[in-house]
Amino acid sequence: MHGKYRLQKGVLMRDIGRHTTAISARDSFKYFCLGLPLLLLFLFFPVSFTAAESDITLSLDAQERFSDNFYRSETEKIKVYTTIIKPGITTRAWTDRSSVLFAYSPTFNYYSDDSDMVDVSKDDFVGHELAFMAETTLFERLKLNLTDRFQETREPGAYDVLRESAADRERYRINQVSPFMTYDFAEKFTVILGYQYEVYNYEDSENSYEHRGYFTLRYHLDDRNSLEVEEQYWGRRYPTNPDYDSSQTKLIFRRELSDFLKCEIGGGYHNRTFESGRAGVQDFDGFVYRLALTGESDVSRLFLSYRRNLNDFSKGTAYFDAHRVTVNVEHTFLEKLMCSLGGYYQKNDYETTTGTTAAGTTELREDEIWDGSVGIKYRMADWLSAGIYYAYSDRDSNITGQSYLEKKVYGNIKFEYSSAKRK
């Protein structure tokens, strides 16, 4: 959420699943925090968009995927073929002072298999992705932003990147909204103040919601270097699973090494306290950090990071301390052929989750995950591209039944039409 802000896909939804509560004073304040930026945006946007430029982009993405272990089982591997049809529309309008973006993509997922063990076609579904972003500069130093995200999917990594390797395929929805403001209150100082409300709604598992407030104070040492203090406070609430409150303070140094390369060094302290009287969890406090190297040019992209933190979300009480190294490289040859290589290594030390090892002993769970992918995409025209990819994932756990090996091959063809490019 912090540093350089980007669009997050979604839209605000008030539905929080099967569980309803009366609107309290705290809820009223929450809706006031959400409504104030919306009111200001609507008040100022009609004036600022009188002479706006605009673009409408239509797309259609057709994918075919094969997995040799779709349910990520240690012993009973099931091969599954997936057909994905994803049309989409993105509309944008912008001026020198303001911009608005709305995007929507329904995703049609169809599964088939050669196994007599399960009928994967029963998991066919239509997913949805919606995104809204609005931004306006009210005054020379004050900027208001609102990002809104909604997603319906079966991918566990969509709600927490640290849980990418989870074997769960349950269908669920994410609803997330985040208003925030950026204020340059002095020549070298910037402050960012924001709020985020997030809801997870599952088909069968327990729903939850989260309130999060964040504050960043950034000092620009010069044109290429900055130093910032980042504060976050959040709480996640469950009907029966243990609620928790977290606070995190980090000091982050950023430097532009060149026109292509940027680096980030950040570290701090994370404290998480669980609701007393609920068994199966324990409080956490410890150092967290993130080291990152990024690069971007007209033809190349680079991302390398090392981070440590605790996962935010869990079904039940499966919280773990994660160490993760990620690398992604992309390069475009001859303006049409893009090659990509990436992956990550992650080590999870579970706080309270135990299990039986191969030796028959009971121990705290520990996982090591290796994940890699390679791909080639060829752009045949401005409006047409095709790609083929291979991915490999290996989770090695000390607990019996929690390891798996999965190999995937997939390809796609994508059509994309932009009205702005046709002018």
Secondary structure, DSSP 8 states (H G I E B T S, - for coil): --SS-----B------TT------HHHHHHHHHHHHHHHHHHHHHHHHTTT-EEEEEEEEEEEEEEESSTT--SS----EEEEEEEEEEEEEEE-SSEEEEEEEEEEEEEEEES-SS--GGGG-EEEEEEEEEEEEESSSSEEEEEEEEEEEES-GGGT-GGGTT------EEEEEEEEEEEE--SSSEEEEEEEEEEEEEESSS--EEEEEEEEEEEEE-SSSEEEEEEEEEEEEE-SSS--EEEEEEEEEEEEE-SSSEEEEEEEEEEEEEE-TT-TT---EEEEEEEEEEEEE-SSEEEEEEEEEEE-S--STT--EEEEEEEEEEEEEETTTEEEEEEEEEEEEEEEEEEEE-TTS-EEEEEEEEEEEEEEEEEEEETTEEEEEEEEEEEEEESSTT--EEEEEEEEEEEEEEETTTT-
